[in-house]
Amino acid sequence: MTVSETRKVRIGLIGAGDIAGAHVAGYRRNPDTVEFAAIADPVRANAEKRRGDDEGVRIYADYRDMIAAGGLDAVDICLPHHLHADAVIAAADAGLHVLCEKPLCLSLDEAAAITAAVERNGVTVMCAHNQLFQPAVAAAKELVESGALGRVFEVRTTDSFYNDFTVESMGWRAQAATAGGGELIDTGYHPLYLLQHFAGGTPVEVAAMLSRHRLEFMEGEDSAQVLVRYDNGVVGHVTTSWAYEPAVGTEKFSLVGEKGSLSSDGTTLISRVRGEEPVTTTFEPVHEFAAEVAHFAECILEGRRPIQTHVEGIDVLGVILAAYESATTGSIAAVRAVENPAAV
């Protein structure tokens, strides 16, 4: 696929909710490679809020009209979960690249349809996994890939906080039909893609326990504990919650390998190689969404594969679906593969 002659990726934003504000801030911080060209949202006031003073950004009530109008190279999907798959497929079939907020979609059937759309149109779909752009995460990944810690045995990731949702403020997230589940498929998606990033394999089986500790008005869980085994032997453990803040000293991520270990609170990275002194590195924070948008634009302009595509997004979805099955049956559940997309 080609991009505009200006060598900027012309992006159309689909959905003007809260998370869209972070994405727009990412566009503004990348003026050399990104053009914020259009926005689609049925509530015009929301679209105008995201557009700000930039009258050159076209506004549409329906993203299908925005796509049909042309003048775009890519779309950025910031819709409620249950609307993701249709928007991804519509954009791909129009020859547009896609940046999609998590989760990519809600079912393996949707995942197969997305895969088929990507393959028949030759577009790039990047999952908007913003935490991968934290400097501590990037440094830890580089250390693992250097072989300094040897073969990876175990990875742990945590993403928990005290969520002050009310029945009114929670909106579509309170219903399983629109959210796809509870906290695990929402905030829990973050520690799961971090787990995937460090484990470096394909997830094969899952054991999970889900809880509704505090947010009783939800249909789904507000907390989850998940164990994942990968095909390369790595075992991962995720703790995630909207019900509570983690105990003091809880790591955001940690990893144990045959030669040593690492751990991080998200800002500081501590690495230990057996027989050597520990190394502690502290990183300055970055605007994760600006880094994410920059990476997406560069990959489109240079024809490179993004850090995580729909493939990894589907792997994470597979873990979540298996976790829901495991919690329901009380047994270890297999991570099911997507059916042959050629048949979709």
C-alpha positions in Angstrom: 0.0 0.0 0.0 1.1 3.6 -0.7 0.8 6.6 1.5 0.2 10.3 0.6 2.8 12.1 -1.5 3.7 14.3 1.5 5.2 11.2 3.1 2.8 11.6 6.0 0.3 9.0 7.1 -3.1 10.5 6.9 -5.1 9.1 9.8 -8.8 9.0 10.3 -9.9 8.6 13.9 -12.9 6.3 14.5 -14.5 7.0 17.9 -14.0 10.1 20.0 -14.3 8.7 23.5 -11.9 9.1 26.4 -9.0 7.1 25.0 -9.2 9.0 21.7 -7.8 12.0 23.5 -4.6 10.2 24.2 -4.4 9.1 20.6 -4.9 12.6 19.3 -2.2 13.8 21.6 0.0 11.2 19.9 -0.8 12.6 16.5 0.0 16.2 17.6 3.4 15.0 18.8 4.3 13.5 15.4 3.7 16.3 12.9 6.5 15.2 10.6 5.0 11.7 9.9 1.3 12.0 10.8 -1.6 14.1 9.5 -4.8 14.1 11.5 -7.1 14.2 8.6 -10.6 13.1 9.7 -12.7 11.9 12.6 -15.9 9.9 12.8 -18.2 9.9 15.8 -22.1 9.9 16.0 -21.9 12.6 18.7 -20.6 15.7 16.9 -19.7 17.5 20.1 -17.2 14.7 21.0 -15.7 14.8 17.5 -15.3 18.6 17.8 -13.6 18.2 21.1 -11.0 15.9 19.7 -10.5 18.1 16.6 -9.9 21.2 18.7 -8.9 24.2 16.7 -7.8 22.3 13.6 -10.5 23.0 11.2 -8.8 21.0 8.5 -9.9 17.8 10.3 -13.0 16.6 8.6 -15.9 15.4 10.8 -18.3 12.5 9.9 -21.1 10.9 11.9 -20.4 7.5 10.4 -17.0 6.0 9.9 -18.1 4.3 6.7 -18.8 7.7 5.2 -15.3 8.8 6.3 -13.7 5.8 4.7 -15.7 6.2 1.5 -14.8 9.9 1.2 -11.1 8.9 0.7 -8.1 11.0 1.5 -6.8 8.6 4.2 -4.0 6.1 4.5 -5.0 4.6 7.8 -7.6 4.6 10.5 -7.3 4.5 14.3 -10.1 2.6 16.0 -11.1 3.8 19.5 -14.6 2.3 19.6 -16.3 0.2 22.3 -15.0 -3.3 22.1 -17.9 -5.0 20.3 -17.6 -2.6 17.4 -13.9 -3.2 16.7 -14.1 -6.1 14.2 -16.5 -4.5 11.8 -14.5 -1.3 11.7 -11.2 -3.2 11.2 -12.6 -5.2 8.3 -14.3 -2.2 6.7 -11.0 -0.2 6.7 -8.9 -3.2 5.5 -11.4 -3.8 2.6 -10.9 -0.1 1.6 -7.1 -0.6 1.5 -6.4 1.3 4.7 -3.9 0.4 7.4 -5.3 0.0 10.9 -4.3 1.0 14.4 -6.7 -0.6 16.8 -7.2 -0.1 20.5 -7.4 -3.2 22.6 -9.0 -5.7 22.4 -8.6 -6.4 18.7 -12.0 -8.2 18.7 -14.2 -10.4 20.9 -14.4 -13.9 19.3 -12.3 -16.3 17.3 -14.8 -16.0 14.4 -14.2 -12.2 14.4 -10.5 -12.9 14.6 -10.7 -15.2 11.5 -12.6 -12.6 9.6 -10.0 -9.9 10.4 -7.1 -12.2 9.4 -8.9 -12.9 6.1 -9.4 -9.2 5.5 -5.7 -8.4 6.2 -4.5 -11.2 3.9 -6.8 -10.4 1.0 -6.0 -6.6 1.1 -2.3 -6.6 2.1 -2.7 -4.0 4.8 -1.1 -3.7 8.2 -3.0 -4.0 11.4 -1.2 -2.8 14.5 -2.7 -3.5 17.9 -2.4 -0.3 20.1 -0.4 -1.9 22.9 0.9 1.4 24.4 2.7 -0.2 27.4 5.2 -1.8 25.0 6.6 1.7 24.5 7.6 2.2 28.1 11.4 2.6 28.2 11.7 0.0 31.0 9.8 -2.5 28.8 11.9 -1.8 25.8 15.1 -2.2 27.8 14.0 -5.4 29.4 13.1 -6.9 26.0 16.5 -5.9 24.7 18.2 -7.6 27.6 16.2 -10.8 27.2 16.9 -10.9 23.4 20.6 -10.4 24.1 20.7 -13.8 25.8 22.2 -12.3 29.0 19.5 -14.1 31.1 19.5 -17.3 29.1 16.4 -19.3 28.4 13.3 -17.7 29.9 11.5 -19.8 32.5 8.8 -17.6 34.0 7.2 -14.2 33.4 4.9 -12.2 35.8 2.9 -9.1 34.9 0.6 -7.0 37.0 -1.9 -4.2 36.2 -4.2 -3.4 39.1 -5.7 -0.2 40.4 -8.7 1.0 42.5 -11.3 1.9 39.9 -13.9 4.4 41.0 -16.5 3.4 38.3 -20.1 3.9 39.2 -23.1 2.3 37.4 -23.5 5.5 35.4 -19.9 6.1 34.5 -19.1 2.6 33.6 -21.5 2.6 30.6 -21.0 -0.1 28.0 -18.2 -1.7 30.0 -20.7 -3.0 32.6 -22.3 -5.3 30.0 -20.6 -8.5 28.8 -22.2 -8.3 25.4 -20.5 -5.0 24.6 -17.3 -5.3 26.7 -16.7 -9.0 25.8 -16.4 -9.9 29.5 -15.2 -7.9 32.4 -11.9 -6.4 33.6 -9.7 -9.1 32.1 -10.6 -8.3 28.5 -10.2 -4.6 29.2 -7.4 -3.5 31.5 -6.3 -7.1 31.8 -5.4 -7.0 28.2 -2.3 -4.9 29.0 -0.5 -7.3 31.3 -1.4 -10.1 28.9 0.3 -8.5 25.9 3.3 -7.7 28.1 3.4 -11.3 29.0 3.2 -12.3 25.3 6.0 -9.8 24.5 8.4 -11.3 27.0 7.4 -15.0 26.7 8.2 -15.0 23.0 6.1 -18.0 22.2 2.6 -19.0 21.3 0.1 -19.6 24.2 -1.2 -23.1 24.4 -3.1 -23.5 27.7 -4.6 -21.4 30.5 -5.8 -21.7 34.0 -7.7 -18.8 35.6 -9.7 -17.7 38.6 -12.0 -14.7 38.2 -13.5 -12.6 41.0 -16.0 -9.8 41.5 -14.6 -8.3 44.7 -16.1 -4.9 44.8 -17.8 -3.7 41.5 -21.0 -5.7 42.1 -23.0 -3.9 39.3 -20.7 -5.4 36.6 -21.8 -8.5 34.7 -18.2 -9.6 34.4 -15.2 -9.9 36.7 -13.5 -7.0 38.3 -10.3 -9.0 39.0 -8.4 -12.0 37.5 -5.5 -14.3 38.2 -4.3 -16.1 35.1 -1.6 -18.7 34.4 -0.5 -19.3 30.8 1.8 -21.9 29.4 3.6 -21.1 26.1 4.8 -23.6 23.4 8.4 -22.7 24.2 8.0 -23.8 27.8 7.6 -20.4 29.4 5.0 -20.1 32.1 3.4 -16.7 32.7 1.3 -15.3 35.6 -1.0 -12.3 35.3 -2.6 -10.4 38.2 -5.1 -7.7 37.2 -7.9 -5.9 38.9 -10.2 -2.9 39.1 -11.0 -3.6 42.7 -7.7 -2.8 44.5 -4.3 -1.3 44.2 -1.4 -3.9 44.4 0.5 -4.3 47.6 3.6 -2.1 48.0 6.6 -3.8 46.3 4.5 -5.6 43.7 6.4 -5.6 40.3 4.7 -4.4 37.1 6.6 -7.1 35.4 9.4 -9.6 36.2 11.2 -12.4 34.4 13.3 -15.3 35.5 15.7 -17.1 33.2 18.4 -19.8 33.5 21.1 -17.2 34.1 19.3 -14.5 36.1 16.3 -12.3 36.4 14.8 -8.9 36.0 12.0 -6.9 37.6 10.5 -3.5 37.1 7.9 -1.2 38.7 7.5 0.4 35.2 10.0 3.2 35.8 13.0 1.4 37.3 14.5 -1.9 35.9 16.6 -4.1 38.1 18.5 -6.9 36.4 20.5 -9.7 38.1 22.8 -12.0 36.3 24.2 -14.9 38.4 27.7 -14.1 39.6 27.5 -10.4 38.8 26.3 -7.3 40.7 22.7 -6.2 40.2 22.2 -3.4 37.7 19.5 -0.8 38.4 18.4 1.6 35.7 15.9 4.4 36.1 14.1 5.8 33.0 12.4 9.1 32.3 8.8 8.7 31.4 7.7 9.1 27.8 4.3 9.8 26.1 3.5 6.2 25.3 0.8 7.1 22.8 3.1 9.5 21.0 5.7 6.7 20.7 3.0 4.2 19.7 1.7 6.5 16.9 5.3 7.3 15.8 6.0 3.6 15.5 2.8 2.9 13.5 3.5 5.7 11.1 7.1 4.7 10.6 6.1 1.1 9.9 3.6 2.2 7.3 6.0 4.6 5.6 8.9 2.1 5.6 6.9 -1.1 5.0 8.0 -2.7 8.3 6.1 -5.1 10.6 4.9 -3.3 13.7 5.9 -4.5 17.2 2.6 -6.3 17.6 0.1 -7.0 14.8 -3.2 -8.7 14.7 -1.4 -12.0 15.1 -0.3 -11.1 18.6 -3.6 -9.4 19.3 -5.4 -12.7 18.5 -3.0 -14.7 20.7 -3.9 -12.4 23.6 -7.6 -12.8 22.8 -7.1 -16.6 22.7 -5.7 -16.5 26.2 -8.6 -14.4 27.5 -11.2 -16.7 26.0 -9.4 -19.7 27.4 -9.3 -17.9 30.8 -13.1 -17.5 30.7 -13.5 -21.1 29.8 -11.1 -22.2 32.6 -12.9 -20.1 35.2 -16.2 -21.6 34.1 -15.2 -25.2 34.0 -12.7 -25.2 36.8 -10.1 -26.8 34.6 -7.1 -26.0 32.4 -8.3 -24.8 29.0 -6.6 -25.0 25.7 -6.0 -21.8 23.7 -8.0 -22.4 20.5 -6.5 -21.5 17.2 -8.3 -19.3 14.6 -9.9 -21.3 11.8 -8.4 -21.1 8.3 -9.2 -17.5 7.2 -9.3 -18.6 3.6 -12.7 -20.1 4.4 -14.1 -16.9 5.8 
